[in-house]
Amino acid sequence: MHQTIRLSRQLSHYESSHLFPSSLNSNIKAFIQHGHFTKALQLYSISPLSVSHFTFPSLLKASTFLSNLNYGKTLHSTIIQLGLHFDPYITTSLINMYTKCGSFPSAVNVFEEMVKREGFVKDVTFWNSLLDGYLKFGKNREGLAHFYQMQALGVFPDAYSLSILLGALGFKEGRQIHGYIVRNMFKSDPFLETALIDMYSSCGRILEAWFVFDHLEDKSNVVVWNVMIGGFLENGWWEWSLKLYSLMKGENVKFVSESFSNTLSACVCGNVVDFGRQVHCDLIKVGFENNPFVYTSLLSMYGKCQFVEDAENVFHQVLDKGIELWNAMISTFVFNKYSYDAFKVYNKMRYNVITPDSFTISNVLSCSSMIGIYNVGRSVHAELVKRPVESSTEVQSALLTMYCKCGSVGDANSILSAMREKDVVAWGSMISGFCQNRKFREALDCFGRMNADRVRPDSDIMSSVISACTGLENSDSGCMIHGYVIKSGLDQDVYVATSLVDMYSKCGFPDMAESLFSDMPDKNLVAWNSMMSCYCRNGLPDQSIKLFSKMVLHGLYPDSVSITSVLTAVSSIAALLNGKIIHGYLVRFEIESDIPLENALMDMYIKCGFLKYAEYIFQNMSQKDLVTWNCMIAGYGSHGNCIQALSLFNEMKNSGIKPDDVTFLSLISSCNHAGLVDEGHKVFQSMTAEHGVEPKMEHYVNVVDLLGRAGRLDDAYNFVKSMTIEPDRSVWLSLLCASRVHSNVELGELAAHNLLKLEPDRGSNYVQLLHLYGGAELWDKAANVRATMKEKGLKKNPGYSWIELRDKVDVFFSGDSSSLRTMEIYEILNSIGRHMEKERDDSEIMEAFSDLRENSPWRDQLQQPTSNAQDFGFRCLVLSNQL
């Protein structure tokens, strides 16, 4: 500190006094050595021509650290003016400066000028400086050509040259470099060995990396161990990372901070917190308890393994907390959804005058998004307006996401418009935000702007755009986006393909969805689930059930979504046996259940007629949502247990669950099936009056049907006239059916008139009117209706039913004779009919003669027991003949 002050005073002194070149050069170097690069360059600017050629590499290094190309160009001009531009050390520094300041063409120009001078061609350091530049700028092909040119001109690469190449090239070229290393006896160089292991690991060839490591003669270099541990971790072999750490402890290797941080990351991958505790003990033993880098990794390990209390203990043990540790603690709370605790740490951090960085702000904004605290997010934004951190892409993207999740899409769009550099993350956040807020048209417009900005979309963005087409139910837009996906080469991405399957499914094109699913090279569980849901949604439940079986045969383990989808398919065709098999599969493989799955299981048993099973599931559910209660109430209603449905409704209200329109629809339907007219009407009236739920058309239809079945046709018609919304087809059809049943031709004609005005070309409407006239024996009017139907070419779709027998569901249509067992079926039906007629006749005879037992003169004789009606009738006949 004192030396810096002294140098600053000297700088002021130089500005007003005579300059001595030796002092000038030594002080410039001193400033650079202490990291005061700007002051060093200011001192140089006082007398540029007084600087010695030994000082220019240091000055160029200062420009590089400041990333100031203008300073570098000024220095280059002075170097040329002094005739030092052919000095190998200065030229190498110039190339490094231009490369790191982003002006690589200038670096190439400097190099080419030097190559013309034969004396400097064989300086390998000089060649390495440009080789490094080529590879840093992604010019791998040019870099390899440069490497071959070196050798052609007799410049032999050193270990640094080969390390540069290995750090940037792929597997194929990397193997060639490996061969070059072996041929040219570069073995036992620790930098090269480390670079080889790292190259193979980065290319996913972990076994080759292990081969290099295993054949090392000297394994005392800790960097090699760290790279190998990191390589295993990077390739998903976290168990081997932990094994290697344990082996490392037995070797004579001095641990560094990276040894612990890599191992702790492996503990996170495997969620093995016990091993992490061992590492915690080890790092204390070897004296790393005050290392901020290690303790940040330790805190993150506990946090990501959901041991928040242990993470807090680590945080409190560190007295001198850097920004990284504060960020790790906030991140831990965010990860574990302890949002308010994250805000507390953030406020404490500000109280301790720790300046938040972009990572801190991003985490705090994520908290605001997570719990929907819009005002907190806005206040954080207000603090950032005058700070440079606000301009960072990470923070702007986090602000954008926060505003989208809080529903303020306009503010989010303003953030996007103000961003100077919009990367793929920012565009993706905005498009996703529009979709989350159901602004699908705006999402597609935003995608168009992104294309105009020439930003290449990733799979996440394409999935969001496809979701927007799905939300708009616009298959034309979806097909165009599908074409774009194919052109951009993203059609093989499983997430994009799955989004397309979902889009075609919801737009009613199951064949297109099936084609896409078949062409997927690698189908994950989400893809299988989407296809099962597609079949079920488009009226192909059998296909959904078959696909579930195929998925299991392919070796995939169904999750709760898979089971829920297939149970929905089973429910739609009441295939009880399949439902039981899936329930057994769920129990046997201990698939984790959630509320939607248990709801689907309950609904399946209800629709298959096994209410007791559904009751058992309902009673044993640890958590019940509104759908659960609605499902059970509807189940009781459909099985004629209206009293239990009403009782369960009261229980639901007492548990704090607020009913919705589906609840009331189920209750009114239950009362309808049970004939409880007054109770049903009271339920309807309580919807708005007590619960604030506005009735929909389905509720009105059920009330009309309720009153109509009870014969209260005038009340039903008055109810229709009092509706707050315009009656649709279903209301008038219900009134027409009730009029037909109770032979009210006048009201039936009125209902039919309104019905046919809404739908004049629907055959079933005319059939109901035809039945009305037929029941009232108005044959002329019935004939007119038939003539109208024939003229319009209308007919009613036949009704159908189904039955499950031996794992097969047979469907029967009215008047259908396509079944192979049609004759057998009709013979059984006729037999049942004859038996029912016989039972009816017996019942009528017994009822007719019951009075004779009590009132006839032979009642004493008739009191004797009889086996059947015929015997009783014969006895009566004998007694009558005796008169």
C-alpha angles and dihedrals in degrees: 000000000000090000091053091052090048091050091049091052090049089052090055090046092052091053091061104030143052114293123230111203095216093053091043093055095044092050093048089054091046092053091049092046090056093046097253094132098157092053090049091054091046089053090049091052091060091070113000095173092055093064116106123232090249090063098054096076088055092048091049088050089054091052089049092052090050091044086226109152093180092060089048094051091049090052090048090054091052091047091054091045090054092045093242097123092104094055105117096218094046092045092050089050090049092053091048091048095051091045095050093042090056100252098115096157088061089052090052091050092052090049094049092050089053096046089062088067105079095206094068101042096096097051101116093193089058092051092046092057092062093038089057089050094052093053095042089055091049094250094136096154092052090044092056090047088052090050092051090046089055091057093043090056092048097256106140114214117237128212091275092056091053093044090054090053095046091051093058110028131086130244098277096050091037091059089052090053088048089055090049090052092052094046094049096047098246091147122135093031104134094207093052094044090051092047091050093051091046092049094052092045093050090051091053093250096126095158091058089049090052090049090056092046095046092053096050112126093207118038097171092102107102092202091065091053092048093050091049092048089048091047093055089048094048091053095048096257094122092151089062090049089058092045091051091050089054091049090048091058089059093053129077093257125136110226122230130192093267090059090064098038093053092047092048089051088054089052088055092052092052094035087229101150093167091065087046090057089054089053088049089057092045095053091050090051094053094045104258095124091110097043106115093202093054095043092050089055090047093051091048091050093055091044097050090046086055095246093131096163091056089048090053091050090054090048094052093046092063109082100186101051118190125202091264093060093048089050092048091053093048090046090051092054091046092049091051092044094246091139099162091051088052089055090050092054090047091052091046089050091054090047088056089053094245108155110229117232129209092276091055093049093046090054094047091049089049087056090053089051093046097056098025097242097157096175094055090051091050092050090052088050090051090055090052099051094090096035126091091228089072091070094059115110093230094056094043091051090049091050090049092051092046093053091047094051091047089054096249097125092159092061090046091052090050090054090051092049091051094052113106094202115032110194127191091268093057094047090045092051091051095047091046090048092054090051093048089054091046093246093136098159090053089050091057091046090051089051089053091053090049090054090049088053087055095237111152110231122231128216093271092056093047090050090053092048091050088049088054090055088048091051091051090047085225109148092178092060089043092055091050091050088048089056090049090051091054092048092049092050095241095117090096092056107107094216094051092045090050090052089052090050089052092047094051089044094055092043090056100253104122092160091060091046091050091050092052091047092051092051095052108114094203116027116195126195092267090058093051091047092050092052093049089050090048093056092047094047092050098050098264102116094151090059090050092054092047091049090054089057091048091051092055091047089053088062098253119138111227118232130205091279091055092050092046092052095049092045089055088054092048091050093053092060097029092234096170097178092055089047092053091048091053091046089052091049089051093053096040096052094038093232108187110254126215132186096269090051094050090046090053091048091050092047091050093055091045093052091045090055099252101122093161092062090049090050091052092052091046094051093048098048111118091207130026126194129191092273090056093055093043091051093052093044090051089047093056090046095050090050093051096253097128095154090056090047091054091045091051089050090058090047090052092053091049090053090059098252112139113223122234134199092281090058092055093044089056092047095049090047090051092052089047093055091046095046093239096147101168093045091050092050091049090051090053093050092048092057096080101018099052106017106028094233114145113224119241130208092271091060092051091049092052093050091049089050090047093054093039095054090051090054094247093132096155091053089048092052093046088050090053091051091051095053115127091215129051110271114245132206095283093057095052092042091053091050091047092052091049090049090051093051092049095038096240099152096174095055090039091056091049091052091045091051091055091042095052091045088060097040113015094165102052113108098205091061091060092046091060091051089047090055090048092056092041092053090050091046092239092148097168093056090044089053090052091052091050090050091051091050092049092047091052093042092237129157136166120253108243121250120242143194135190141210132200115226125169096343092313128105115214118197121207125196124200108270092005119144100173096109117104089227097048095123092049091048094051092046090055091046091051090048091051089048093052091048091051091050090050091050090049092050091049090050092050093049092049090049092047094053096042089088090053090060091058104031109026123097089242096055092123091058092043093054089075111106119263130199097218146352094268092056091049092049092049091052090051090050092052092049092049091052089054088065 
